Amino acid sequence: MTESNLPGLEPRAPAYAWGQRVIALDDLVNDGSYPEREPDALLAARGTVGEVVNIGHAPELNEPVYLVQFADCVVGCLEIELVPAPPGLLPETEEPV
């Protein structure tokens, strides 16, 4: 039994929120999750800005998993693969409140 499967261990809180813009720290490649694309095909290049569209949890790692919408696909990412996009990097799509 791994430490993350111990009873009473709370899932680690996510560092990023739904709708938050993030940047890929490394090239994100197809690990087989996209059967319509070649294995190891580039899904999002290092430096690409995306938006968190969902947050899950990997119990075996006790880590949040982020579904990030990049230009043409949604990629599952761990926190170590992302960094928050600085405010003002891209124009916001919604009107200010």
N, C-alpha and C positions, 0 to 999 in steps of 0.2 A: 504494500500500500504506500502510495506516495504522500508526501506531506499535504498536497493540495486536496487530497481525497479524505482527509481526516474530518470526522464529524465536528461541527462547530466552527470550522474555519470559514470566515466570511469571504465572499468574492472581493477581490481588490477593486476599489472604485476607479472608474475610468478617468483619465487625465483630460480627455477631449469630450466635447458635447455634440449632440446632433446639430447639424447646420454649421458647425465650425469649419472654417477653411484651414486646410493643412497642406504641407509640402512633403513630397516623397524625398527621403534622405538618400535613397539608393535607387537604382533601376529596379523596377518591380516586374518580374517575368512570370510567364505561365508555368505553374507547377503541376499542370494537368487539370486544373479547375475549369479551363475553357477548352472543351474538346474540339471546337470549331477553329481553334488557333493552334499553331505548331507548338510543341513542347519548347520551353525556354524562350518563346516569343515575347518581345517587349510589350508590356501592358501600360506602363507609365514610366517615363524617363525620370532620372534624378532631377529634382527641381520642379517637377510638375505640380501645379496647384490642384487640389481636389477639395471636395466637401464631404464631411461625415454624414452619411445618410441612414446609418443604423449602427447600433452597438450591441455586441453579443459578449459571450464569455467562454473562454477555453478552460474548462475545469482542470484538465491535466496540467496546465501551466499556471492556473489561478491568475489569469491575465485577461483583460478586456481584449476583444477583437473588434476592429472597426471596419465597417463596410464604407469604402470611400469611393465616391463618384468622381472619376477622372474624365477626361474628354469623351471617350467613347466606350468606357466600361466601368463596372463597379468591381473593386479589388478588395479582398480581405487583407487587413494590415494589422500588425502589432504596433505598440507604442514606439518601439525602438526603430521602426521604419518611417516614422513621421515626426514632423516638427510643426508647431503652430505657425500659420501664415501671419506675418505682421499686419496690423490694421493699415488700411490704405493701399495695400499691394495691388488689389484689383478694385474697380468700382463696385459698390454694393448694388444688388439688383432690386432691393426694396427701398421705398421712400423712407427717409429718416422720420422718426417719431417726434 
